[in-house]
């Protein structure tokens, strides 16, 4: 990481014409919206740029028991216990994967395009981000800035679900403010693309998430039963295989776009499914709380900022967030 940071240059040093100029302007607009409109902590994050010769930042390893959704966790200073470990050298990540597989764990290895240093360093942008859509760039930056604003030690589930929710909703609000939307679903200024395409993508994303939740529920029923480990593993393979067959056979009826065909060939295991659970709440807690607050994201974030890691030991951060919302006048409706 320090090697990348040492190569970072001010964002303004990018070519001042064409796509680079548009990229710089978008980043500046997103940062301004995130800090001034949403109230995320002011910082110098995403004001510097690093040229990199690959399309991801780090390889991240996650692991899980092969007969349950019991997570494997690593411990780091400041972060506390987290269910993933990142490597800038892919060979090191593959070595960690092999080590964990020898212990009998299901393991998932993925590339990530960003992560937050929680304010310890100025998080930079990377050259592959210039190809991102404006919506995705906004979601990524707001997600990571939320981590730099609110991070509860040893509460990775809460941290990731909160950042996922705020990043998604924040990006939606940014696009609406930046471009406006006509009733027919087209961005008013034409610069943001076709909002109806985004609606199709959101619909398919929800369908995919619901499909995975159903698969997870089916597996959990088996894992929580009293059958032997060998029978659990046999049933696991049957359930995953059957789910993939249904997915392929019914794809055209389930999805509008082709964005999720990859699942057919995906080597699905518990680590992949549990990683999904880490980022996507199984209930509607954040959405329900947000809607009851009048769908006011700055106030929602303001309440989250009052949570104190030092007071979280043995306490439920969800309950603490709801309590914080209740103590703020006119938040819950």
N, C-alpha and C positions, 0 to 999 in steps of 0.2 A: 504493500500500500504506500509506504513512504517513498518508494521508487517512483510511483506514478505521481505522487504529490510534488516531488521535486521537479518534474517535467511540466507541471501545470503552468499555463500562461493566461494572462487576463483575457476574458472572453472577447473584449473589444479588439484584440489583436488578430482575430479571424478576418478573412477577406471581407471587406465592407461592401461587396456587391453580391447579387444573385442569391443563391440558396443560403450561403453563410450569413448574409445580412438578415434574411428572414428568420433563420434559426436564432441568432442573437436577439432579435427583437422579440421573438416568441418567449424565449427564456426570461428576458427582462420583464415582460408583461405578466408571465405566470408568477414569477417571484413577487412582483409588486402586489398582485392579487392575493397571493397566499399570505403575505405579511400584513398588508394594509387592510384588505377586505375581510380575510378570515381570522386574522389575529394570531397566526403562527409566529413563533419567536423570530425576531429580526436577526439575521446573521449574514455572513459573507458566503454562505453556501451557494454553489452553482453560479459563481461569478468568475470561475477559472475553467480552463479547458485543457484536456489531455488528448493528444493523438495516440491511438492504440491500433494495433494491427489485427484485432479480432473483434467479433460482434458481441462479446460479453465481458464482464469485469472479472468475475471469479467463478470457480466451480465449487458448488456447495453440496455437502453430504448430509443426508438425513437418514435416520434409521429407526426401526420399530421391531418389536417382537414379531415372529412369523405366525404365531397362533393367537394374537390379541392385538389391540391397538395401544399397547404399552410403549411409550416413547423412550428412545435412548436420548440422553441429554449430555451436553458438555457444559463445563463451568468456566466462565471468564470473569476477570475483574470488571466492575462496573455493570456489565451486562447481567451477571448472575448465571443461573442455569438456563440454557437455550437449547432447543431441539435441532440445531444445525451447526455445521462448522464449515467455514469458507477457506478456500485455498486459491492463491493466485497462480500457482503452478498446477496444471491439471494432473500431472503425474502424481503429485502428492495426494490429490483428491482420490485418484484411483487406488493408491496404496491404502488410504483410510477405508475406502469401500471394501477392499479385499480383506482387511483386518477384521472389519465388522461382520462380513459374511462368514468368515471362519468361526465367528462366535455364534453363528446360527441366526443372525438377524436379517430381516428384510431391509434392503438399503436402496436409497434413491439418490442419484447423482444428477445435478442440474446446473445449468449456467444461469447466473443472475447478472442483470445489467446495472445494478446500483445497490448500495446499502449506506446507511447513515453511520457516521462516526460519533453521533450523539453530541456534537459540538466540540469534540476534542481537536478536530482538524476542519479545515474548510473543504467540504465535499465538492469535488469538481464534476464537470460534465465530461463525457467521453465522445470521441469522434463518431462512433456508431449511432449515437443519439440524434444526429442530424437527419437520419432517415425516418425517425419516428413521426407519426401523425401528431398534430397539435394536441388532440384529445389525450393520446397516450402519454405524451411528454408532460402534460399538465398533471395527469394522474400519478405518474412516477415522481415528479418533483414534490407535489403536495404530500404524497405518501411518506417520502423520506423526510420532509420538513416536519411532518407530524411527529415522527420518531425523535427528531432533534428537539422537539418542544415538550413531548410527554413520553417518558420511558419509565416503567416501573420494574425494578429489579426483581428477577425470578417470576415474572408474570408475562411470559412470551405469548401465551394464547391471547390474553387481553390486549397486549401491545399490537400484535399483528392484526387482530380483528378490528381494532379501533383505527389503525392506519389504513387498512383496506377500505373500511367504510368511509372515512374522511377523504381519502384519495379519490375514490370513485365519485362521491357526491360533490366534492370540491371541484373536480374536473368538469362535471356537468354544469355547475354554476358558473365556472369560468367561461366555458364555451357559450353559454347563454348571454352572459354579460358582454363578451367580446364580439359576438356575431348576431345575437338576437335570433329568434325563430318565428317564422310565419306560421300561420295555422296549418298550412299544408305540409309542414315538416321540413321546409328548406331553410337553411340559415339565411337570415335576412340580407346580409351583405355578400353572400355567395362565397366568401373566403374560407368558411369553415367546412365546406363539403356538404354532403347531403345528410340531413338529420334523419331521414327515413332509413338510410343505410345503417346508421348508428342504432336505430330502434330495432332493426333486424338482428344486429350483432348482440344487442342487449338481450333480446328474446332468446336467441340461441345460447347465450352464456347462462341464462337462467335455466333453460332446459337441461344443459349439460350438468350444471350444479345439482339440479334435482335428481338427475339420473345417478350421479355419484352418491348423493345422500341415500338414495334407495339401496344402492349396492352396499354401502357402509352399514346400513341398518340390517340388511340381510346377513352380512358377515358377523355383526355384533351379536345377533341372536345365536349364532353357532358358537362364537367364542365364549359367550356367557352361559352356555349349557354345560351339563355335567359329563359330556362325552369325553373320550380319551383324546390326548394330543394328536395321535395318529389319525383319528377320525375327523378332528377339526381341520387338519391340514388337507385331508382328502376332500372334505366338503368345501373347503376354501377354493380349491382348484376347480371343482365343479361349478360353484357359484360364479366365480370370475369368468370361466369359460362360457357359461350360459349367458351371462350379462353381455359379453362381447358379441356373441352370436345375435342376440336380440338387437343390440345396438346397430350392427351392420345391416340386418334384415329390415329394420324399421327406420333407417336413417332419413330417408326422403320424407317420411311422415313426421318425424320428430323435429327436423332442422330445416331452416330456410337457406342457410349458407353452407359452404363446405368446410367451415373452419374447424370442425371437430372430427373429421374423418381419421385423424391421427390416432384416435383412441383404439381403432380396430387393430392396429399393429403394436400398441403400447404394451410393454411387459408389466402389466399392472400387479402391484403387490401392496402389502400393508403400509409400507413406507410412503408410497405415492398417495394412497388414500388418506393417510394421517396428515400428510403435508397439506392436502386440500383442506382438511378440517382445521388446521392451524390458522389459515387465512380467512376462511369463510364460516361465519357463525352458523351453527345448526338451528338456531332459533332466530327470532326477529328482534332480539334485545336492542341493539343499537338503532335499528330503523324505527322500532316502536317508540323508544325514548326520544329520538330525534323528532318524530312526527308530533309527539305530545308536547314538545317544546316549541311547537309552532314552525317546525322545519327551519329553524334559525341556526345555521351552521356556526357562525362566529360565537354565539352564546353556548352552543354545545361544546365547542373547543375550549371556551373560557372555563366551563365547568370542569373539563378534563384536566386543565392546567392546575387546578387546585389540589389534585391528588398528590400525595406525598409518599414517596417510596419508603421513607423511614417509618411511616405509620401503617404500612400495608402488611407487615408480617402477620400471618394468620387471619387476614381479613380478605373479604371478597371485593375486588376492585370494581366489579359491576355494581354491587350494592353501594359502594362508596361514591361512584359516579352518579347513581340515581339520587343518593342523599344530597350530593352537591347541587344537582339540578333542583331539588326540592327547596333548598335553602336560598335559592336565587329568585327574587320576585319576578312573577309573570313568565317564568320559564315553562312550567308545566301547565297545560291547558286541558 
